[in-house]
């Protein structure tokens, strides 16, 4: 088991999402997450990576991390998320 928690991982993703929202001006949490994932897949595809394998790998890694690692302070991450999207509670 790693010292890195799922809240740490979610916090890193939130930092990337925050920067993405500042540039893209996406209005809702659902659209922002979906658009960022889509844009990452465009980037991967343009580099010749198989996006279907990447999405399966990511889903598998998430499932493993949920099963193996501590959640950490997810409430703090969610509070920060709501600062970015206050209307998406």
KENUPA-5148 format. One record per atom (N, C-alpha, C, O): residue number from 1; residue in one letter; atom name; x, y, z. Coordinates in steps of 0.001 Angstrom, whole numbers, always signed. Layout:
! KENUPA-5148
NUM, a, CA, X, Y, Z
...
This chain:
! KENUPA-5148
1, x, N, +839, -1182, +0
1, x, CA, +0, +0, +0
1, x, C, +882, +1242, +0
1, x, O, +1890, +1297, +704
2, x, N, +506, +2208, -771
2, x, CA, +1253, +3447, -944
2, x, C, +862, +4475, +119
2, x, O, -217, +4399, +707
3, x, N, +1750, +5431, +353
3, x, CA, +1413, +6541, +1241
3, x, C, +520, +7558, +530
3, x, O, -46, +8447, +1166
4, x, N, +401, +7425, -770
4, x, CA, -452, +8319, -1552
4, x, C, -1890, +7846, -1407
4, x, O, -2186, +6664, -1583
5, x, N, -2777, +8772, -1086
5, x, CA, -4186, +8423, -908
5, x, C, -4976, +8757, -2167
5, x, O, -4495, +9459, -3057
6, x, N, -6188, +8244, -2221
6, x, CA, -7070, +8585, -3331
6, x, C, -7443, +10061, -3301
6, x, O, -7703, +10653, -4349
7, x, N, -7474, +10660, -2120
7, x, CA, -7707, +12102, -2025
7, x, C, -6539, +12874, -2634
7, x, O, -6745, +13917, -3254
8, x, N, -5310, +12371, -2463
8, x, CA, -4155, +13000, -3119
8, x, C, -4342, +12977, -4628
8, x, O, -4160, +13990, -5305
9, x, N, -4705, +11819, -5142
9, x, CA, -4901, +11668, -6590
9, x, C, -6018, +12591, -7085
9, x, O, -5877, +13258, -8110
10, x, N, -7123, +12618, -6345
10, x, CA, -8242, +13480, -6730
10, x, C, -7820, +14953, -6673
10, x, O, -8251, +15756, -7501
11, x, N, -6990, +15301, -5710
11, x, CA, -6498, +16675, -5603
11, x, C, -5638, +17061, -6791
11, x, O, -5743, +18178, -7296
12, x, N, -4786, +16148, -7244
12, x, CA, -3973, +16430, -8432
12, x, C, -4868, +16640, -9646
12, x, O, -4651, +17551, -10445
13, x, N, -5867, +15789, -9769
13, x, CA, -6802, +15921, -10888
13, x, C, -7568, +17235, -10801
13, x, O, -7832, +17875, -11818
14, x, N, -7920, +17628, -9596
14, x, CA, -8642, +18887, -9408
14, x, C, -7793, +20074, -9832
14, x, O, -8314, +21033, -10402
15, x, N, -6496, +20027, -9564
15, x, CA, -5599, +21106, -10003
15, x, C, -5600, +21205, -11526
15, x, O, -5676, +22303, -12078
16, x, N, -5516, +20063, -12205
16, x, CA, -5556, +20056, -13665
16, x, C, -6911, +20559, -14165
16, x, O, -6981, +21327, -15125
17, x, N, -7974, +20125, -13513
17, x, CA, -9313, +20552, -13899
17, x, C, -9482, +22054, -13698
17, x, O, -10073, +22734, -14538
18, x, N, -8970, +22566, -12596
18, x, CA, -9051, +24003, -12334
18, x, C, -8399, +24795, -13473
18, x, O, -8983, +25750, -13986
19, x, N, -7194, +24394, -13861
19, x, CA, -6508, +25080, -14960
19, x, C, -7271, +24947, -16271
19, x, O, -7355, +25900, -17044
20, x, N, -7825, +23771, -16519
20, x, CA, -8602, +23541, -17730
20, x, C, -9826, +24455, -17778
20, x, O, -10128, +25039, -18818
21, x, N, -10518, +24576, -16667
21, x, CA, -11725, +25409, -16602
21, x, C, -11377, +26882, -16817
21, x, O, -12147, +27617, -17436
22, x, N, -10232, +27313, -16312
22, x, CA, -9828, +28708, -16496
22, x, C, -9657, +29040, -17971
22, x, O, -9977, +30148, -18401
23, x, N, -9159, +28097, -18740
23, x, CA, -8923, +28315, -20173
23, x, C, -10178, +28048, -20991
23, x, O, -10514, +28828, -21883
24, x, N, -10872, +26955, -20698
24, x, CA, -11996, +26518, -21543
24, x, C, -13312, +27201, -21196
24, x, O, -14215, +27273, -22029
25, x, N, -13425, +27703, -19968
25, x, CA, -14658, +28349, -19495
25, x, C, -15848, +27398, -19453
25, x, O, -16994, +27840, -19538
26, x, N, -15589, +26091, -19321
26, x, CA, -16662, +25108, -19192
26, x, C, -17427, +25417, -17907
26, x, O, -16833, +25726, -16874
27, x, N, -18754, +25327, -17988
27, x, CA, -19603, +25838, -16899
27, x, C, -19988, +24817, -15839
27, x, O, -20234, +25196, -14694
28, x, N, -20047, +23545, -16179
28, x, CA, -20509, +22568, -15195
28, x, C, -19420, +21541, -14906
28, x, O, -18529, +21309, -15724
29, x, N, -19508, +20944, -13752
29, x, CA, -18528, +19934, -13350
29, x, C, -18547, +18748, -14313
29, x, O, -17494, +18282, -14748
30, x, N, -19720, +18270, -14637
30, x, CA, -19831, +17111, -15534
30, x, C, -19196, +17410, -16888
30, x, O, -18434, +16595, -17407
31, x, N, -19503, +18568, -17463
31, x, CA, -18926, +18932, -18757
31, x, C, -17424, +19139, -18664
31, x, O, -16686, +18749, -19568
32, x, N, -16965, +19748, -17577
32, x, CA, -15535, +20005, -17422
32, x, C, -14751, +18700, -17345
32, x, O, -13736, +18550, -18025
33, x, N, -15207, +17760, -16529
33, x, CA, -14509, +16483, -16405
33, x, C, -14541, +15741, -17738
33, x, O, -13512, +15243, -18197
34, x, N, -15708, +15665, -18357
34, x, CA, -15827, +14955, -19638
34, x, C, -14967, +15611, -20716
34, x, O, -14298, +14914, -21478
35, x, N, -14976, +16932, -20788
35, x, CA, -14193, +17626, -21810
35, x, C, -12696, +17462, -21583
35, x, O, -11940, +17291, -22540
36, x, N, -12258, +17511, -20324
36, x, CA, -10835, +17325, -20046
36, x, C, -10390, +15915, -20410
36, x, O, -9340, +15735, -21026
37, x, N, -11175, +14924, -20036
37, x, CA, -10838, +13540, -20397
37, x, C, -10803, +13403, -21917
37, x, O, -9886, +12788, -22461
38, x, N, -11791, +13968, -22603
38, x, CA, -11829, +13910, -24068
38, x, C, -10596, +14552, -24675
38, x, O, -9991, +14000, -25594
39, x, N, -10220, +15722, -24162
39, x, CA, -9049, +16410, -24702
39, x, C, -7761, +15630, -24434
39, x, O, -6856, +15627, -25268
40, x, N, -7672, +14973, -23279
40, x, CA, -6519, +14107, -23011
40, x, C, -6477, +12941, -24001
40, x, O, -5405, +12531, -24448
41, x, N, -7646, +12418, -24333
41, x, CA, -7694, +11333, -25317
41, x, C, -7318, +11829, -26714
41, x, O, -6679, +11096, -27468
42, x, N, -7699, +13053, -27072
42, x, CA, -7243, +13637, -28341
42, x, C, -5718, +13728, -28368
42, x, O, -5085, +13395, -29370
43, x, N, -5142, +14179, -27268
43, x, CA, -3687, +14286, -27174
43, x, C, -3037, +12919, -27323
43, x, O, -2073, +12763, -28073
44, x, N, -3560, +11933, -26613
44, x, CA, -3012, +10581, -26689
44, x, C, -3124, +10025, -28102
44, x, O, -2172, +9446, -28627
45, x, N, -4289, +10204, -28714
45, x, CA, -4512, +9719, -30087
45, x, C, -3522, +10359, -31055
45, x, O, -2979, +9691, -31935
46, x, N, -3296, +11658, -30884
46, x, CA, -2377, +12351, -31792
46, x, C, -933, +11871, -31627
46, x, O, -104, +12082, -32512
47, x, N, -632, +11226, -30497
47, x, CA, +697, +10660, -30252
47, x, C, +747, +9182, -30635
47, x, O, +1766, +8522, -30429
48, x, N, -351, +8658, -31192
48, x, CA, -369, +7276, -31647
48, x, C, -701, +6268, -30562
48, x, O, -512, +5067, -30753
49, x, N, -1194, +6742, -29426
49, x, CA, -1570, +5829, -28353
49, x, C, -2990, +5313, -28579
49, x, O, -3837, +6025, -29118
50, x, N, -3238, +4100, -28173
50, x, CA, -4556, +3485, -28327
50, x, C, -5466, +3971, -27193
50, x, O, -5299, +3573, -26041
51, x, N, -6420, +4827, -27528
51, x, CA, -7262, +5433, -26495
51, x, C, -8184, +4419, -25827
51, x, O, -8563, +4602, -24670
52, x, N, -8544, +3373, -26521
52, x, CA, -9395, +2349, -25906
52, x, C, -8619, +1592, -24823
52, x, O, -9154, +1306, -23752
53, x, N, -7374, +1276, -25111
53, x, CA, -6544, +612, -24111
53, x, C, -6301, +1556, -22934
53, x, O, -6351, +1134, -21778
54, x, N, -6037, +2830, -23226
54, x, CA, -5809, +3801, -22155
54, x, C, -7013, +3936, -21233
54, x, O, -6855, +3998, -20014
55, x, N, -8216, +3982, -21804
55, x, CA, -9401, +4128, -20957
55, x, C, -9622, +2879, -20107
55, x, O, -10013, +2979, -18944
56, x, N, -9375, +1716, -20679
56, x, CA, -9492, +475, -19902
56, x, C, -8437, +426, -18800
56, x, O, -8721, +19, -17674
57, x, N, -7213, +846, -19136
57, x, CA, -6127, +863, -18156
57, x, C, -6456, +1828, -17017
57, x, O, -6230, +1512, -15849
58, x, N, -6988, +3002, -17356
58, x, CA, -7323, +3996, -16336
58, x, C, -8436, +3485, -15416
58, x, O, -8357, +3636, -14197
59, x, N, -9471, +2880, -16004
59, x, CA, -10572, +2358, -15189
59, x, C, -10077, +1236, -14281
59, x, O, -10491, +1143, -13126
60, x, N, -9200, +392, -14796
60, x, CA, -8642, -686, -13980
60, x, C, -7777, -157, -12850
60, x, O, -7845, -654, -11726
61, x, N, -6963, +851, -13144
61, x, CA, -6113, +1440, -12105
61, x, C, -6953, +2088, -11023
61, x, O, -6633, +1979, -9840
62, x, N, -8021, +2758, -11415
62, x, CA, -8887, +3382, -10420
62, x, C, -9504, +2327, -9507
62, x, O, -9531, +2492, -8288
63, x, N, -9995, +1247, -10100
63, x, CA, -10600, +177, -9303
63, x, C, -9586, -410, -8321
63, x, O, -9918, -661, -7162
64, x, N, -8356, -629, -8776
64, x, CA, -7314, -1159, -7892
64, x, C, -7012, -178, -6758
64, x, O, -6897, -577, -5600
65, x, N, -6883, +1103, -7096
65, x, CA, -6572, +2102, -6078
65, x, C, -7702, +2252, -5068
65, x, O, -7448, +2442, -3879
66, x, N, -8937, +2169, -5525
66, x, CA, -10068, +2229, -4596
66, x, C, -10039, +1048, -3630
66, x, O, -10372, +1188, -2453
67, x, N, -9641, -108, -4134
67, x, CA, -9619, -1315, -3304
67, x, C, -8414, -1359, -2366
67, x, O, -8506, -1911, -1269
68, x, N, -7292, -787, -2782
68, x, CA, -6048, -978, -2047
68, x, C, -5607, +212, -1199
68, x, O, -4918, +24, -196
69, x, N, -5983, +1415, -1574
69, x, CA, -5417, +2607, -945
69, x, C, -6436, +3327, -76
69, x, O, -7644, +3224, -293
70, x, N, -5935, +4050, +899
70, x, CA, -6793, +4829, +1788
70, x, C, -7447, +5975, +1017
70, x, O, -6870, +6519, +76
71, x, N, -8639, +6323, +1429
71, x, CA, -9338, +7440, +791
71, x, C, -8667, +8770, +1107
71, x, O, -8612, +9655, +254
72, x, N, -8159, +8916, +2319
72, x, CA, -7557, +10184, +2712
72, x, C, -8638, +11218, +2994
72, x, O, -9789, +10875, +3265
73, x, N, -8254, +12476, +2926
73, x, CA, -9169, +13570, +3259
73, x, C, -9951, +14003, +2016
73, x, O, -9759, +15099, +1490
74, x, N, -10834, +13112, +1564
74, x, CA, -11617, +13389, +354
74, x, C, -12595, +14538, +581
74, x, O, -12949, +15235, -370
75, x, N, -13037, +14751, +1815
75, x, CA, -13961, +15861, +2097
75, x, C, -13304, +17199, +1764
75, x, O, -13960, +18098, +1239
76, x, N, -12012, +17333, +2068
76, x, CA, -11294, +18580, +1761
76, x, C, -11221, +18784, +251
76, x, O, -11403, +19901, -235
77, x, N, -10956, +17713, -491
77, x, CA, -10899, +17810, -1953
77, x, C, -12262, +18196, -2492
77, x, O, -12359, +19040, -3383
78, x, N, -13321, +17588, -1962
78, x, CA, -14666, +17899, -2438
78, x, C, -15060, +19341, -2105
78, x, O, -15766, +19985, -2881
79, x, N, -14613, +19841, -974
79, x, CA, -14864, +21251, -653
79, x, C, -14203, +22159, -1675
79, x, O, -14801, +23141, -2114
80, x, N, -12970, +21840, -2057
80, x, CA, -12271, +22630, -3076
80, x, C, -12962, +22506, -4432
80, x, O, -13028, +23471, -5194
81, x, N, -13480, +21301, -4730
81, x, CA, -14208, +21092, -5981
81, x, C, -15434, +21998, -6027
81, x, O, -15726, +22603, -7058
82, x, N, -16148, +22090, -4910
82, x, CA, -17353, +22917, -4852
82, x, C, -17023, +24407, -4943
82, x, O, -17879, +25205, -5327
83, x, N, -15804, +24787, -4598
83, x, CA, -15388, +26178, -4804
83, x, C, -15301, +26487, -6298
83, x, O, -15620, +27595, -6730
84, x, N, -14870, +25509, -7075
84, x, CA, -14755, +25658, -8526
84, x, C, -16133, +25609, -9190
84, x, O, -16401, +26347, -10139
85, x, N, -16991, +24744, -8688
85, x, CA, -18344, +24557, -9234
85, x, C, -19369, +24667, -8106
85, x, O, -19935, +23655, -7692
86, x, N, -19613, +25864, -7607
86, x, CA, -20505, +26000, -6445
86, x, C, -21956, +25584, -6715
86, x, O, -22687, +25268, -5776
87, x, N, -22373, +25579, -7961
87, x, CA, -23762, +25234, -8282
87, x, C, -23941, +23748, -8576
87, x, O, -25056, +23307, -8855
88, x, N, -22868, +22975, -8519
88, x, CA, -22930, +21537, -8803
88, x, C, -22770, +20728, -7528
88, x, O, -21834, +19937, -7413
89, x, N, -23667, +20911, -6569
89, x, CA, -23523, +20211, -5290
89, x, C, -24172, +18880, -5271
89, x, O, -24127, +18185, -4255
